[in-house]
Amino acid sequence: MTRLGVNIDHVATLREARGVKYPDPVAAAALVEMAGADGIVVHLREDRRHIQDRDVHILRETVKTKLNLEMAATPEMVKIALKAKPYMVTLVPEKRRELTTEGGLNVGGNKGALAKTIAQLKDAGIAVSLFIDPDGKQIEASKEVGTDFVELHTGPYCDATTKNEEDREYKNLLDAVNITYDLDLGINAGHGLNYFNVRRVAEIKEIEELSIGHSIVARAILVGLDRAVRDMIELIK
């Protein structure tokens, strides 16, 4: 059964828009867990545009399921992760001016640095995932650098504007899942998934967990966070 990890970054986005102390992503995480989610996901960015260091450390103490910390593979972020010790770290590419993560890691072009970072995190007992495009070469490189999981980038599938394009991207995703499964890596997926496109991805039995944030927080504005999470769980489970 596919698990749901809820990304609560945009609760913090709303807080930071006014420079106040609310809404608190820590409180949001508790509501998300009570609604039945299997994990909490946060992305600590270099520019601290939403999630703050304080949030990560309090969430580490309060999350009852699993905390997945998304971050760039930089010395600063590794130091924070080693101190906080979340259940999992997902290494992602990061650009200063992007609105959201635009693509997967170039694992093949950064094997040495990534292998070192992954080893540091795993030695501290932290599971590691790499956010990558559904590309065979990147998956094989991910295996070589020692990661435990990959998170397959579902953006191209979600952004498809025609049925033919969606089918093509879905097939690419399926092919990537098969390659990853054969390499004995854990498989997560996420980016751009919403209430209209998630069911097809959730039907891929090899995918262990879906990471979904923006669509859930956006729906929560209209129906409440508890209902928004429960609606998504109903779709994927």
N, C-alpha and C positions, 0 to 999 in steps of 0.2 A: 504494500500500500504506500502510495506516494506521501511523503511528509511535506508540511508547509512551514517554511521559515519566513517570518514577516519582517521586512525591512522598515524600521521606524524613523529613518533619516528625516523624512519630511514633516514629522511632528516637530523635530528640532528646527527645521527650516522656518516654520511658522513662528516659533519662539524667537529665533535670531532676527526675523524681519522687523521686530519691534525692540529688540535688545532688552527683553524682559525675562522673567523666570518661568513663564508658562507659554504654551502647554509643555509639561515636563515629559520627555521621552521615557524616563524611568517609570512614571505612572502609566504611560501608554503601554509599555512592555508588560506590566502586570495585567492590564485589561486584555491584551492580546493573548497572553498565556491562559487566562481564565476562559477565554472564548474557544480554546482548544488548539491553538497553534503549537507546533512542535519545536519551535526555536525562534530566537530573536536575532536579527541581523542589523548591524550598524556599520557605516563606512566613516572612519575617522580620516578626514582629508587633511592635506598639508595646510590648506588655508583656513581650516576649521569653519567652513561655511555653514555647517549645521551641527553635527555631533561634536561635542567638546570632550576633552580628556576626562573631565569630571564625570560625564555620562558613562564613559567606558568603565571606569573603575567602580562606580556605584552599581551599574548593571551586572558587572561580574559578581558582585556580592548578593544581588537580589533576584536575578533570573533563575527560575526553577527548572527550566528545560535546558536548552543549550544556547550559548552565546557565540555567534559567528562574527568575528571582527574582520571586515573588509579594509584593506590598506595597501598602500604602495610598498614595494620592497626597498625601503630606505632605512638607513641606520637609525634615524629618529623613531620611525614606526616600529621597527624590530625591538628597540629598547622598551617602548611602551607595551608592546605585546608580551614581552618576557616578564614584565612587572605585573601586568593584569592577568595573564594566563587564561584567556578565553578557551572554550572548548575547541574552537577551530579558528584559524586565520585563513581568509581567502585573499590571496595576492592578486591585485588588479592594477592595470595601467592607469595612470592619472595625468591629466593635462590641466594646467591652471585655469584656462578659460572655458573648458567644456561644461555644458549644462548637466550632463550625466556621462557615465563611462561610455566612450564611443566605440570601443572594440576590445578584442581580447589581447592578452599578453603575447608578445613576441618571444615565446619560450626558446625557440630554436636559435635566436640571435643573442640570447643572454643566459646560456646554460650555466656558465661558471658562477656568475653572481647569484642566480636563482638557487642553484644547488647549495651554495653556502648558506643563504638565508633559510632555506627549507631545513637544512640540517640543524641550524641553531634553534629553530622553533620546535622541531620534532624532539630534539634532545631535552627540551623543557617540558615535554609531554603534551604539546599542542598539535592537534591534527592540522594538516595543511591542504588547502585546495588552491588550484590555479584557475582563474577566470580566462578562458580561451575561446577563440572562434571554433566552430565545428569543422575542424580541418585536420586531416590525418597526420600531417607532419608535425603540427603543434601538439597533438595528442601523444605521438611517439616521443617527442622531445620532453613532454611532461613526465612520462614514465622514466626517462633517462635521468632527470634531475631529482627524482626521489619523492615526488608528491604522493599524498594518500588519495586525493580526490582531484577531479577537474569539475569546474562549473561551466557547462556549455552555454555559450552566448546565444540566446534565443531572439535577439533583436532583429536579425534579417527575416526570420519567420514572422515575427510580430509586425514588422513594418511593411510586409508585402501588400500591394495594392490591388492585385488581381488573384483569382483562384489559381491560375497556372503558376504564378510566382510563388504563392503560398505553398502549393504542392511541391514545387522544386526545392524550396527552402526546408520544408518538412522532411523531404527525402534526404537532404544533406544532413539534417539533424539526426535522422535515423541511422545513416551510415556512420556518423561520428559516434553515436551511442554504441553501435556494434563493435567498432574499433576499440573504443575505450573499455568495453566489457571484456573483450578478448585479451586486453592487456592487464586485466585484473585490477583496474583502478575504480574507486568509487565514483559515482556519477551524480552530480547535481546539475541544475539548469536554472537559468533566469535571465531577465532583462526584457522589459516591455510586456510581460504577461499581464493579461487583464481578464475580466469576467466573460469576454466574448471569444478569446482565443486560447484559453488555458486548457480546456478539456482535452483537446487533441494531444497536447504535449503530456498531460497527466496520464494518458492511456499507455505511454511507453513504460513498460513495467520495469525496465532496467534503471530508470531514473529514480534515485532514492529520495531526493528532496528538491522542491521548487522554492526559489527565493523571489518573493513578490513584495513590492513596497508601495510604489506610487499609486497604483490603481486602488489598493485597499485604503490608503489614507485619504485619497480623493473621494471614494465612496463613503468613507466614515463621516465626512463633512455633512453629507445628506442624510445618512441613516444611523450614524453612530458607529463607534469602533467595534463594539461587540458584534453587532449585526453584520458589518462589513467582513469581519474575519470569518464568521460562521457561514456566510454566503459563499466565500471562496473555498472553505473546507468542503462544503457540500458539493461544489463543482469538481474538485480534484479527488475526492475520496468516495 
